[in-house]
Amino acid sequence: MTNGFDKKLLKKLAATFRRHHQSIAVAESVTSGLLQFALSNAPDASEFYQGGITAYNIGQKYKHLQVEPIHALSVNCVSQQVAIEMAMEVREKFCSDWGIGITGYATPVPASGKKVYAYFAIVFKQDCLSKGRISPKTTNPQLIQQEYVQYVLRKLPPLLIQKV
């Protein structure tokens, strides 16, 4: 583990992206830039990692990631649809092949029904290849964020194999 992330996994992702001349960008909320941090720590990250955006509230998600505001307001910006919209728009904005969107809760709040969970989406070009809801095993907010990032990163290798 490097900086709390699987160094072997990051190395594998970096090699695959570079070998196939593909790039990735991320849009995150609940992980507050941690996914960007993890990818930027991969070997030769500048060769495949385009960057990312952390948009924490509906105003920023609408302004920068074009999430549909009526739906976003109705779900406090936490839904599968919002994660997909985030992934699609960040991919487009950063001119990358791949996009990841993640939104959710790392601490129990009234809007979440006092539960912690996240929705993620991984897109390639115009196709959503993987999406889902993550329910963390831990209760520590910082560890929950790391768990979300690790979960999403582990989803990438089989998808990359499909599309390279």
C-alpha positions as CSV (number, residue, x, y, z in Angstrom):
1,M,0.0,0.0,0.0
2,T,1.2,3.5,-0.9
3,N,-0.5,6.5,0.7
4,G,-3.2,4.1,1.7
5,F,-3.7,2.7,-1.8
6,D,-2.7,-0.6,-3.5
7,K,0.6,0.2,-5.2
8,K,0.5,-2.9,-7.3
9,L,-3.0,-2.1,-8.6
10,L,-2.0,1.5,-9.4
11,K,1.1,0.2,-11.3
12,K,-1.1,-2.2,-13.3
13,L,-3.6,0.5,-14.1
14,A,-0.9,2.9,-15.2
15,A,0.8,0.3,-17.4
16,T,-2.5,-0.6,-19.1
17,F,-3.6,3.0,-19.8
18,R,-0.1,3.9,-21.1
19,R,0.3,0.7,-23.3
20,H,-3.1,1.4,-25.0
21,H,-2.7,5.2,-25.2
22,Q,-5.9,5.8,-23.2
23,S,-6.6,8.4,-20.6
24,I,-8.9,8.9,-17.6
25,A,-10.4,11.8,-15.7
26,V,-12.5,11.8,-12.5
27,A,-15.3,13.7,-10.9
28,E,-15.8,13.2,-7.2
29,S,-17.8,14.5,-4.3
30,V,-17.8,12.1,-1.3
31,T,-14.1,11.2,-1.8
32,S,-13.0,14.9,-1.8
33,G,-10.2,14.5,-4.2
34,L,-8.9,11.2,-2.8
35,L,-9.4,9.4,-6.1
36,Q,-7.5,12.2,-7.9
37,F,-4.7,11.8,-5.3
38,A,-4.6,8.0,-5.8
39,L,-4.3,8.2,-9.6
40,S,-1.8,11.0,-9.5
41,N,0.4,8.7,-7.4
42,A,0.5,6.0,-10.1
43,P,3.8,5.6,-12.0
44,D,4.0,8.1,-14.9
45,A,0.5,9.4,-14.1
46,S,1.0,12.4,-16.4
47,E,1.0,10.0,-19.4
48,F,-2.6,8.8,-18.8
49,Y,-4.3,10.8,-16.0
50,Q,-5.9,13.9,-17.4
51,G,-7.1,15.3,-14.0
52,G,-10.3,15.7,-12.1
53,I,-12.7,17.9,-10.3
54,T,-14.2,17.8,-6.9
55,A,-17.7,19.3,-6.8
56,Y,-19.2,19.0,-3.4
57,N,-22.6,20.7,-3.7
58,I,-25.4,20.9,-6.2
59,G,-24.4,24.4,-7.4
60,Q,-20.9,23.2,-8.4
61,K,-22.1,19.9,-9.8
62,Y,-24.5,21.7,-12.0
63,K,-22.1,24.5,-13.0
64,H,-19.1,22.3,-13.8
65,L,-20.5,18.8,-14.4
66,Q,-23.9,19.6,-15.9
67,V,-25.9,17.4,-13.5
68,E,-29.6,17.6,-14.1
69,P,-30.6,20.0,-11.3
70,I,-34.2,19.0,-10.6
71,H,-33.2,15.3,-10.1
72,A,-30.1,16.3,-8.2
73,L,-32.1,18.5,-5.8
74,S,-34.5,15.7,-5.2
75,V,-31.8,13.3,-4.1
76,N,-29.4,15.7,-2.4
77,C,-27.0,15.1,-5.4
78,V,-26.6,11.4,-4.4
79,S,-27.9,8.9,-6.9
80,Q,-26.8,6.6,-9.6
81,Q,-28.0,9.1,-12.2
82,V,-25.8,11.8,-10.7
83,A,-22.7,9.6,-10.6
84,I,-23.2,8.7,-14.3
85,E,-23.7,12.4,-15.3
86,M,-20.6,13.3,-13.4
87,A,-18.5,10.6,-15.1
88,M,-19.8,11.5,-18.6
89,E,-19.2,15.2,-18.2
90,V,-15.7,14.9,-16.7
91,R,-14.7,12.6,-19.5
92,E,-15.9,15.1,-22.0
93,K,-14.4,18.2,-20.3
94,F,-11.0,16.6,-19.8
95,C,-11.0,15.0,-23.3
96,S,-10.3,11.6,-21.9
97,D,-11.3,8.1,-23.0
98,W,-12.5,7.1,-19.5
99,G,-14.4,8.9,-16.8
100,I,-15.3,8.1,-13.2
101,G,-18.0,9.8,-11.1
102,I,-18.6,9.2,-7.4
103,T,-21.0,10.8,-5.0
104,G,-22.4,9.8,-1.7
105,Y,-22.0,10.0,2.1
106,A,-19.0,9.2,4.3
107,T,-20.7,10.3,7.5
108,P,-24.3,9.6,8.5
109,V,-26.5,12.7,8.0
110,P,-30.2,13.2,8.0
111,A,-30.4,13.5,4.2
112,S,-29.0,10.0,3.9
113,G,-31.3,8.5,6.5
114,K,-28.3,8.4,8.8
115,K,-26.6,5.8,6.4
116,V,-23.3,5.9,4.6
117,Y,-23.1,4.8,1.0
118,A,-21.9,6.0,-2.4
119,Y,-22.8,5.6,-6.0
120,F,-20.1,5.3,-8.7
121,A,-20.0,5.1,-12.5
122,I,-17.2,4.3,-14.8
123,V,-17.6,5.3,-18.4
124,F,-15.7,4.7,-21.6
125,K,-16.4,7.1,-24.4
126,Q,-20.3,7.4,-24.4
127,D,-20.9,4.0,-22.6
128,C,-21.4,3.4,-18.9
129,L,-19.5,0.2,-18.3
130,S,-19.9,-0.1,-14.6
131,K,-22.0,1.5,-12.0
132,G,-23.3,0.7,-8.6
133,R,-23.8,1.5,-4.9
134,I,-21.0,1.0,-2.4
135,S,-21.8,0.2,1.2
136,P,-18.7,0.5,3.3
137,K,-17.5,-2.0,5.9
138,T,-15.9,0.5,8.2
139,T,-17.4,3.4,10.1
140,N,-14.5,5.8,10.2
141,P,-15.2,8.6,7.6
142,Q,-11.6,8.8,6.4
143,L,-11.4,5.1,6.0
144,I,-14.8,5.1,4.3
145,Q,-13.4,7.5,1.7
146,Q,-10.4,5.3,1.1
147,E,-12.6,2.2,0.9
148,Y,-14.7,3.9,-1.8
149,V,-11.6,4.8,-3.8
150,Q,-10.2,1.3,-3.6
151,Y,-13.5,-0.2,-4.6
152,V,-13.7,1.9,-7.7
153,L,-10.1,1.4,-8.7
154,R,-10.5,-2.4,-8.4
155,K,-13.4,-2.2,-10.9
156,L,-11.1,-0.8,-13.6
157,P,-8.8,-3.7,-14.6
158,P,-11.5,-6.0,-16.0
159,L,-13.1,-3.0,-17.9
160,L,-9.8,-2.0,-19.4
161,I,-9.3,-5.5,-20.7
162,Q,-12.7,-5.3,-22.4
163,K,-11.9,-2.0,-24.2
164,V,-8.2,-2.2,-25.1
